[in-house]
Amino acid sequence: MLLIAGLCIGCANAWHWVAQQDKAMHDEPEAYKSEDKKEDKKDE
């Protein structure tokens, strides 16, 4: 019983962490994105 409860809590924790990281990636300010594009052009 405790094994199943731990598995459910672990899955919920992982889901929360992935959702948080996904939100952080998509909420990057535009300034960072434009700097990344400038660096990519320099490499070419």
CNS distance restraints for C-alpha pairs under 8 A (distance, minus, plus):
assign (resid   1 and name CA) (resid   5 and name CA) 6.39 0.50 0.50
assign (resid   2 and name CA) (resid   6 and name CA) 6.02 0.50 0.50
assign (resid   3 and name CA) (resid   7 and name CA) 6.15 0.50 0.50
assign (resid   4 and name CA) (resid   8 and name CA) 6.20 0.50 0.50
assign (resid   5 and name CA) (resid   9 and name CA) 6.18 0.50 0.50
assign (resid   6 and name CA) (resid  10 and name CA) 5.96 0.50 0.50
assign (resid   7 and name CA) (resid  11 and name CA) 6.11 0.50 0.50
assign (resid   8 and name CA) (resid  12 and name CA) 6.16 0.50 0.50
assign (resid   9 and name CA) (resid  13 and name CA) 6.08 0.50 0.50
assign (resid  10 and name CA) (resid  14 and name CA) 6.13 0.50 0.50
assign (resid  11 and name CA) (resid  15 and name CA) 6.06 0.50 0.50
assign (resid  12 and name CA) (resid  16 and name CA) 6.13 0.50 0.50
assign (resid  13 and name CA) (resid  17 and name CA) 6.21 0.50 0.50
assign (resid  14 and name CA) (resid  18 and name CA) 6.13 0.50 0.50
assign (resid  15 and name CA) (resid  19 and name CA) 6.11 0.50 0.50
assign (resid  16 and name CA) (resid  20 and name CA) 6.13 0.50 0.50
assign (resid  17 and name CA) (resid  21 and name CA) 6.19 0.50 0.50
assign (resid  18 and name CA) (resid  22 and name CA) 6.03 0.50 0.50
assign (resid  19 and name CA) (resid  23 and name CA) 6.15 0.50 0.50
assign (resid  20 and name CA) (resid  24 and name CA) 6.24 0.50 0.50
assign (resid  21 and name CA) (resid  25 and name CA) 6.20 0.50 0.50
assign (resid  22 and name CA) (resid  26 and name CA) 6.33 0.50 0.50
assign (resid  23 and name CA) (resid  27 and name CA) 6.00 0.50 0.50
assign (resid  24 and name CA) (resid  28 and name CA) 6.61 0.50 0.50
assign (resid  28 and name CA) (resid  32 and name CA) 6.88 0.50 0.50
assign (resid  28 and name CA) (resid  33 and name CA) 7.33 0.50 0.50
assign (resid  29 and name CA) (resid  33 and name CA) 6.94 0.50 0.50
assign (resid  30 and name CA) (resid  34 and name CA) 6.22 0.50 0.50
assign (resid  31 and name CA) (resid  35 and name CA) 6.27 0.50 0.50
assign (resid  32 and name CA) (resid  36 and name CA) 6.27 0.50 0.50
assign (resid  33 and name CA) (resid  37 and name CA) 6.45 0.50 0.50
assign (resid  34 and name CA) (resid  38 and name CA) 6.32 0.50 0.50
assign (resid  35 and name CA) (resid  39 and name CA) 6.29 0.50 0.50
assign (resid  36 and name CA) (resid  40 and name CA) 6.26 0.50 0.50
assign (resid  37 and name CA) (resid  41 and name CA) 6.41 0.50 0.50
assign (resid  38 and name CA) (resid  42 and name CA) 6.45 0.50 0.50
assign (resid  39 and name CA) (resid  43 and name CA) 6.50 0.50 0.50
assign (resid  40 and name CA) (resid  44 and name CA) 6.87 0.50 0.50
